[in-house]
Amino acid sequence: ARGFDVLGVDLAAAVNRPGAPAGDGYEGLVADITSAADLARLAAAVADRARAAHLVLVAGGALREEIDETDPLGPPAPVFRRSVEVNLVAQFDTIRHLVPALAARPSGKRSVTLVSSINAIGDFGYPAYSAAKAGLAGLTSALAVPLGRLGVRINAVAFGTVLTDRAHELHDGDPGHFSALTGLAALGHLMSAQDAAEVLVTIVDRLETVTGTVVTADCGQSLPGLHTRG
């Protein structure tokens, strides 16, 4: 809708069939960003297009094994490692593979946007996921200057709860989960996928002077007021 050509990357073949009409400006590619071979293939595909300008990394999320664990110290080390691999290490590796294509553009807006979470800044449980998402803030800060010298901005968004199909699937065993979170949101509602997309596109396309920053977009979920009032 904003006139971008979009290359969507996902583990699932459904990436080739976007839910909204996308016309000729959309292409899907099945790939796993935790796979070195798939990242090399993705980097080659982006380089062939010779016009990549923006990288938005939405991949990752809390693992079912951690969500179902009631003891915060309960997730075993392999689950913790896998969460960090999916939510932090893979993001760095994707940036490492794709920034050369962004930097090769002779001019124009170029950026990397990471998707973090308010789990990184508040007491929302899931220690493995939270630690990995907090790591994205450090990654954003550490890469802001070196990428900036290449003309590439980097920012992260600490999202609150976004009401996607996957979010509902992960919490299908807790019918009161989303109503409880809604009660903690200052605005009295949670985010839709469209809301989240608007935030990402604004950072990509409008905030040309902003880099090295974590933007919080959570309908006020992370504000202390309703938490402390019980």
N, C-alpha and C positions, 0 to 999 in steps of 0.2 A: 504493500500500500504506500510505502514511502519512496518507492522507486529503486530499491536495492535489488541486485541479484543475490540470491541466498543459496548457499551450499549447506544443507542440513546433514549432520552426521549423527548416527545413532547405532546402537547395537542391533536394534530391531529392524526388520525389513519394512515395517510401516513407515520408516523415514522417507521411503519413496512415494508415499501417498499422504501428503500433508492434509490435515483436516479442513483447512480453509482453501478456497480456490487461490492458486498462486500464479497461474498463467505460465508464461515462458521464463519467468524470473527465478524459478525454484528448481533445484536439483538435489536429489537425495543420494547419500553415500553410506553404505553399511560399513562401519568400522568400530574398533574397540580401542579407545585411547590409552588403555593400559598395555597395549601390544606394540612393541617397537616396530614390527613389520607393518602393522596397520598405520602407524603414525608416519612411517616412511612413504607409504602409498598415498596417504592423505596429503603430505607435504608435496609430493610430486603432482598430485591433482591440482592443488592450489597454485603451484608454480606454473603449470601449463596454462592456467587462466590468466596469469600475469596482471591481475587487477585486484587481488585481495587487499582489502583495506581494513577490515575489522574482524576481530576474533572474539566471540562471545562464548564463554565456557560455562554451560549449564549442567554439564555431566556430573554425576555423583548422587549423593543422597544418603540418608540414614539406612543402615542395613537392617533387614527384618530380624536378624539374630539379636541385634542390640535393642531394637524397639520392644521385642517380646521379653527381654530380660528385666526383671523387677529390681534386682540388686545392682546399684551403680558400679560396684566392683566386680560384678559377675561376668561381663564379657571376657572370654579367654583371649590370650595374646594374639592368636591367629585372626580373630574377628577384629580386634583393634588395628592390627597391621593392615588388614584388607580395607578397612574404612579409610585409613590414612592414605593407602595406595590409590583408592578410587577418588577420594575427595581432595587430595593435595598433591601427591607425587605425579599423578597422571596430568594434572593441570600444568605443573611446571614443565613436564616433558612435552606436552602439546605446544606450549609457548616456545620452547627451545626449537622445536621442529618448524614452526610456522612463522615466527617473527622474521626470518630472512625474507620471506615473500612480502610481508608487510613493509619492511624497510626498503625493499627494492623499488617500491612505487616512487616515482620522481617527485611527487607533490600530493597535496590534498590531505584530508583527514585520515588518520590511521590510529587504531586503538586496540587494546586488549581489555575486556571486561570479564571479571571473575564473579561467580555467584557464591557468596558466603551465606551466612545465616545469623540470626540473632542468638542462636545457640552459642556463638563465639563470644558473646558479650553478656549473657545473662544465665540465670539458673533454670535451664529448661531440660536438663537431663542429657542422656546419651553422651557420655564422656569421650568416646572415640570420635564420633561425628563432630562433636563440639570442638575438640582439639584440632582436628583436621581443618575445620572451617576457620578457626582462629589463625591457623597457619597461613591461610590465604591473605590475611591482613599483613602479616610479616612479609610475605612474598610480594605483595603489592608495593610496600614501602621499599623493599630492597631492590626492586627492578625499575622503580620510577625514574631514577636518574639515567641508568644505562640505556633504557629504552627511549627515554626522552631525548637523548643525544642522537638517536636514530629517527627522531620525529614521530615516535609512537607513544601515545598516552596509555597508562594502565590504571584501572580503578577496580574496585570490588563493590558489590551490593550485598549488604547484610539484610536478606529478606526475612520477614516474618512468615507465618503460615500462608501458603498459597494453595487454594482449593483446586487441586488437579485430580484427575482420576487416580494417579499413582498414590497421592496422599490419602485418598479415601480407602484404597486397597490396603495400604500399610496399617491403617488404624481401624480396619473393619471389625476388630474384636472389642473395640471400646466405643460404644454408641454415644457416650457423652464427651468424647475427646474434643470435637470441634466447638461444641457449645461452651465448654469450659474455657477454651482459648479465646473465643469471641468475647466472653465476659472480662477478659484481661486486656482487651484492645480499647484504647482511648476513644477511637472512632466508632466503636460498637459494631464493627464488622471486620471480616478477614478479606484477604486479597484474592482476586480471581487471576487466572492465567493472563488475561488481557491486561489487568492492572500491572502485573509484573513485566509484561512485554513493553508497556509504555515507559516504565522506568528504564529498562535496558536501552530502548531506542533513543530516549532522551539523552542518556549518558553518551551513547555512541555518536549521535548526530548533532547534538546541541551544545554540550558542555566542553567546548574546545580548549578552555584554559584550565580544566580540572584534571589533575593526575596525581597518583600516589595517595588516593583518598578512598576510604570506605564509606559509602552512602548507606544509611539505614532507611529501609522502606518496609514498614511493618504495621501500619495502621495504629501505631502507638502501643503495640504489644509489649515492648521492652521497657516502657516507662514504668517507674516504680510505684506510681500512685495506687492503681487497682490491686497490685500484688500486696502492698503493705496494708491496704484496707481489708484484705481477706475477701 
